[in-house]
Amino acid sequence: MELNGKTALVTGGGRGIGQGIAMALARAGADVMIADLDADIAKETATEVEKLGRRSGAFEVDVSDPASVKQLIDNIVAHAGQLDIAVNNAGILNIRSVAELSSDDWDRVMTVNAKGVFLCSQAELAVMRPRGFGRIINVSSIAGKVGFPDLSHYSASKFAVIGFTNAIAKEVATEGVTVNALCPGIVGTGMWRGEEGLAGRWRQEGETEADSWERHQKTLLPQGEAQTPEDMGQLAVYLAAAEHVTGQAIAVDGGFSL
């Protein structure tokens, strides 16, 4: 599964799962362009990619803004000459029960997580389809397969990503472009860790946040341990190389969604 000669884009690539995916693609031989709302952290990941001997570049993007997304794709094609692989990973969340959820909370999460994937995919397909080759990987979540309490808006956005992915995969199935969704499980990044994450919110009486994190790994995951950004990178490399896998929503979740 070598990706030599391919150029990849990872949105939200400055940290966490996006960074793990970017580094895995680079190790597999791809040149990797990093896009993020925060240009400084995009540069940090781009520097790490370059240390592996791959070309990179750092780009600022707001995936909820059509003009910003179009400019991103134009800049990448100008910088790298092509775009073969696109990982649409940028996303946000906040933790709210349905009673706490405001209309603004709902709109913001849906705009970034669902509309952002649409805008990026549309712009990426515009450059992939004429070349007859492309790999689009939209990052959903196990929350796009199984609803989570306190994350109804986030789950809705991630279910939307899976449906959108399946639909457009069928539209371009004969054009050399595959479109799949990657569904991370329980990863020790912002959604779960810290006092503001799910492990903090779902603490039982007498538990620390770390205690809650350990308990949730043991009770929710058949394998008993959380996944990592590097785990997500392994699947991204496979999907970037696979010719006849399309329209799928594949979970890397230690068995949670079983």
GUVEX-546998 format. One record per residue (C-alpha): residue number from 1; z, x, y. Coordinates in Angstrom, 3 decimals, always signed. Example, Ala and Ser with C-alpha at 12.3 -4.5 7.8 and 13.67 -1.06 7.14 Angstrom:
<rs>
- num, w, u, v
- 1, +7.800, +12.300, -4.500;
- 2, +7.140, +13.670, -1.060;
</rs>
This chain:
<rs>
- num, w, u, v
- 1, +0.000, +0.000, +0.000;
- 2, -1.142, +2.553, +2.519;
- 3, -2.076, +1.358, +5.994;
- 4, -3.816, +4.490, +7.220;
- 5, -6.293, +3.773, +9.991;
- 6, -4.757, +0.411, +10.849;
- 7, -3.247, -0.556, +14.171;
- 8, -0.265, -2.907, +14.180;
- 9, +1.615, -4.824, +16.844;
- 10, +5.255, -5.879, +16.526;
- 11, +6.658, -8.230, +19.144;
- 12, +10.402, -8.038, +19.620;
- 13, +10.012, -4.580, +18.143;
- 14, +12.621, -2.836, +20.247;
- 15, +15.603, -3.512, +18.008;
- 16, +16.929, -5.173, +14.863;
- 17, +14.475, -6.727, +12.419;
- 18, +11.482, -5.952, +14.644;
- 19, +12.385, -2.289, +14.771;
- 20, +12.864, -2.173, +10.993;
- 21, +9.428, -3.690, +10.472;
- 22, +7.798, -1.333, +12.980;
- 23, +9.212, +1.735, +11.292;
- 24, +8.178, +0.534, +7.824;
- 25, +4.604, -0.037, +8.991;
- 26, +4.549, +3.430, +10.554;
- 27, +5.860, +5.032, +7.368;
- 28, +3.048, +3.276, +5.488;
- 29, +0.506, +4.966, +7.776;
- 30, -0.184, +2.459, +10.545;
- 31, -0.231, +3.165, +14.240;
- 32, +2.307, +0.728, +15.688;
- 33, +2.378, -0.801, +19.152;
- 34, +5.760, -2.119, +20.290;
- 35, +6.094, -5.135, +22.567;
- 36, +9.340, -6.523, +23.911;
- 37, +10.723, -8.420, +26.865;
- 38, +12.710, -5.240, +27.587;
- 39, +10.209, -2.425, +28.124;
- 40, +12.896, +0.267, +27.881;
- 41, +13.950, -0.601, +24.346;
- 42, +10.282, -0.937, +23.387;
- 43, +9.839, +2.672, +24.511;
- 44, +12.733, +3.797, +22.325;
- 45, +11.146, +2.379, +19.190;
- 46, +7.713, +3.681, +20.193;
- 47, +9.209, +7.167, +20.439;
- 48, +10.605, +6.856, +16.910;
- 49, +7.188, +5.774, +15.619;
- 50, +5.574, +8.798, +17.246;
- 51, +8.097, +11.083, +15.539;
- 52, +6.499, +9.983, +12.258;
- 53, +3.156, +11.269, +13.483;
- 54, +1.723, +7.839, +14.289;
- 55, +0.270, +6.625, +17.547;
- 56, +2.329, +4.124, +19.446;
- 57, +2.733, +2.466, +22.803;
- 58, +5.348, +0.353, +24.526;
- 59, +4.428, -2.904, +26.232;
- 60, +6.397, -5.531, +28.112;
- 61, +5.696, -9.137, +27.133;
- 62, +7.116, -12.611, +27.599;
- 63, +5.795, -14.423, +24.536;
- 64, +6.426, -17.807, +26.138;
- 65, +3.931, -17.025, +28.940;
- 66, +0.217, -17.392, +28.032;
- 67, -0.898, -14.940, +30.720;
- 68, +1.615, -12.318, +29.583;
- 69, +0.500, -12.656, +25.954;
- 70, -3.194, -12.384, +26.830;
- 71, -2.496, -9.308, +28.936;
- 72, -0.569, -7.760, +26.041;
- 73, -3.445, -8.163, +23.590;
- 74, -5.986, -6.913, +26.145;
- 75, -3.805, -3.860, +26.816;
- 76, -3.371, -3.063, +23.142;
- 77, -7.088, -3.267, +22.426;
- 78, -7.750, -1.047, +25.454;
- 79, -5.051, +1.421, +24.387;
- 80, -5.646, +1.525, +20.629;
- 81, -9.223, +0.298, +20.296;
- 82, -8.399, -2.385, +17.729;
- 83, -5.747, -4.703, +16.351;
- 84, -5.509, -5.112, +12.579;
- 85, -1.931, -6.261, +11.932;
- 86, +0.267, -8.440, +14.124;
- 87, +3.915, -9.194, +13.429;
- 88, +5.104, -12.007, +15.669;
- 89, +8.816, -11.378, +15.522;
- 90, +10.096, -12.072, +19.047;
- 91, +12.650, -14.863, +19.077;
- 92, +15.935, -16.059, +20.523;
- 93, +18.856, -18.227, +19.521;
- 94, +22.150, -19.551, +20.700;
- 95, +24.770, -21.214, +18.558;
- 96, +25.448, -24.845, +19.424;
- 97, +26.431, -27.923, +17.451;
- 98, +24.143, -30.885, +18.032;
- 99, +26.865, -32.415, +20.233;
- 100, +26.982, -29.255, +22.364;
- 101, +23.227, -28.770, +22.517;
- 102, +21.592, -29.327, +25.885;
- 103, +17.994, -30.246, +26.547;
- 104, +17.530, -26.834, +28.181;
- 105, +18.932, -25.071, +25.079;
- 106, +16.471, -26.948, +22.893;
- 107, +13.490, -26.302, +25.144;
- 108, +14.146, -22.591, +25.549;
- 109, +14.525, -21.900, +21.823;
- 110, +11.476, -23.976, +20.916;
- 111, +9.416, -22.384, +23.692;
- 112, +10.100, -18.797, +22.629;
- 113, +10.311, -19.221, +18.860;
- 114, +7.592, -21.784, +18.200;
- 115, +5.293, -21.757, +21.233;
- 116, +5.561, -17.962, +21.388;
- 117, +4.250, -17.631, +17.816;
- 118, +1.410, -20.026, +18.668;
- 119, +0.407, -18.127, +21.805;
- 120, +0.527, -14.734, +20.087;
- 121, -1.355, -15.913, +17.006;
- 122, -4.050, -17.548, +19.106;
- 123, -4.614, -14.389, +21.158;
- 124, -4.526, -12.151, +18.067;
- 125, -7.016, -14.302, +16.177;
- 126, -9.393, -14.083, +19.113;
- 127, -9.771, -10.335, +18.479;
- 128, -9.399, -10.372, +14.681;
- 129, -11.886, -13.085, +13.751;
- 130, -14.974, -11.420, +15.258;
- 131, -14.165, -8.258, +13.269;
- 132, -13.682, -10.168, +10.011;
- 133, -10.286, -8.633, +9.333;
- 134, -6.704, -9.293, +10.287;
- 135, -3.159, -9.699, +9.037;
- 136, -0.800, -11.971, +10.953;
- 137, +2.853, -12.075, +9.905;
- 138, +4.974, -14.658, +11.689;
- 139, +8.702, -14.116, +11.411;
- 140, +10.475, -17.358, +10.525;
- 141, +13.893, -17.436, +8.823;
- 142, +15.744, -18.917, +5.879;
- 143, +16.820, -21.329, +8.616;
- 144, +13.180, -22.433, +8.493;
- 145, +13.634, -23.408, +4.853;
- 146, +17.256, -24.616, +4.821;
- 147, +18.953, -26.179, +7.820;
- 148, +22.054, -24.478, +9.194;
- 149, +24.898, -26.276, +10.974;
- 150, +25.229, -25.256, +14.615;
- 151, +21.589, -24.115, +14.547;
- 152, +19.634, -27.370, +14.522;
- 153, +17.371, -26.245, +17.366;
- 154, +16.851, -22.804, +15.851;
- 155, +16.142, -24.299, +12.416;
- 156, +13.648, -26.714, +13.955;
- 157, +11.821, -23.849, +15.648;
- 158, +11.668, -21.827, +12.452;
- 159, +10.519, -24.786, +10.328;
- 160, +7.757, -25.163, +12.937;
- 161, +6.688, -21.543, +12.463;
- 162, +6.235, -22.112, +8.724;
- 163, +4.144, -25.249, +9.184;
- 164, +2.012, -23.607, +11.862;
- 165, +1.490, -20.533, +9.677;
- 166, +0.367, -22.591, +6.691;
- 167, -2.056, -24.609, +8.814;
- 168, -3.815, -21.746, +10.564;
- 169, -4.000, -19.728, +7.327;
- 170, -6.285, -22.483, +6.037;
- 171, -8.378, -22.426, +9.226;
- 172, -9.224, -18.715, +8.850;
- 173, -9.042, -18.342, +5.064;
- 174, -12.715, -17.407, +4.665;
- 175, -12.818, -15.016, +7.616;
- 176, -10.944, -12.008, +6.247;
- 177, -7.730, -12.902, +8.070;
- 178, -4.486, -13.728, +6.282;
- 179, -1.545, -15.483, +7.920;
- 180, +1.905, -15.502, +6.346;
- 181, +5.515, -16.103, +7.323;
- 182, +8.357, -13.705, +6.604;
- 183, +11.743, -15.414, +6.275;
- 184, +14.717, -13.077, +6.765;
- 185, +17.982, -14.026, +5.129;
- 186, +21.438, -13.002, +6.281;
- 187, +20.970, -9.821, +8.286;
- 188, +23.832, -8.147, +10.134;
- 189, +22.258, -8.458, +13.577;
- 190, +23.013, -10.694, +16.556;
- 191, +22.800, -14.099, +14.869;
- 192, +25.577, -13.227, +12.440;
- 193, +27.691, -10.416, +13.794;
- 194, +30.178, -10.308, +16.665;
- 195, +32.551, -12.898, +18.026;
- 196, +29.611, -14.911, +19.374;
- 197, +27.715, -14.818, +16.074;
- 198, +27.999, -17.145, +13.095;
- 199, +30.567, -14.966, +11.351;
- 200, +32.781, -15.245, +14.416;
- 201, +32.199, -18.964, +14.904;
- 202, +32.804, -19.813, +11.233;
- 203, +36.004, -17.811, +10.777;
- 204, +38.702, -19.473, +8.746;
- 205, +42.315, -19.431, +9.871;
- 206, +43.727, -15.934, +9.669;
- 207, +40.339, -14.255, +9.239;
- 208, +38.863, -11.564, +11.436;
- 209, +35.170, -11.644, +12.226;
- 210, +34.655, -8.846, +9.687;
- 211, +36.534, -10.862, +7.041;
- 212, +34.305, -13.869, +7.736;
- 213, +31.183, -11.714, +7.477;
- 214, +32.255, -10.398, +4.080;
- 215, +33.147, -13.888, +2.834;
- 216, +29.811, -15.334, +3.854;
- 217, +27.920, -12.582, +2.069;
- 218, +29.857, -13.238, -1.142;
- 219, +29.673, -17.037, -0.999;
- 220, +26.139, -17.626, +0.314;
- 221, +24.182, -14.871, -1.403;
- 222, +23.744, -14.639, -5.171;
- 223, +23.343, -10.874, -4.802;
- 224, +26.556, -10.773, -2.783;
- 225, +25.320, -8.535, +0.016;
- 226, +23.391, -8.946, +3.242;
- 227, +19.814, -7.921, +3.801;
- 228, +18.650, -5.247, +6.222;
- 229, +15.837, -4.797, +8.745;
- 230, +14.398, -2.248, +6.326;
- 231, +14.186, -4.952, +3.635;
- 232, +12.053, -7.021, +6.004;
- 233, +9.852, -3.998, +6.616;
- 234, +9.091, -3.714, +2.902;
- 235, +7.693, -7.236, +2.790;
- 236, +5.770, -6.742, +6.038;
- 237, +4.024, -3.704, +4.557;
- 238, +3.087, -5.691, +1.463;
- 239, +1.720, -8.605, +3.485;
- 240, -0.198, -6.209, +5.723;
- 241, -1.913, -4.750, +2.663;
- 242, -2.348, -7.843, +0.454;
- 243, -5.855, -9.287, +0.505;
- 244, -5.292, -12.558, -1.327;
- 245, -1.853, -13.679, -0.135;
- 246, -2.067, -16.200, +2.684;
- 247, -0.329, -19.321, +3.924;
- 248, +2.951, -18.297, +2.328;
- 249, +6.511, -18.354, +3.642;
- 250, +8.354, -15.657, +1.701;
- 251, +12.105, -15.240, +1.940;
- 252, +13.906, -11.912, +1.749;
- 253, +17.347, -13.413, +1.360;
- 254, +19.177, -12.093, -1.681;
- 255, +18.597, -15.392, -3.459;
- 256, +20.119, -17.656, -0.780;
- 257, +17.254, -20.157, -0.678;
- 258, +17.235, -20.580, -4.449;
</rs>
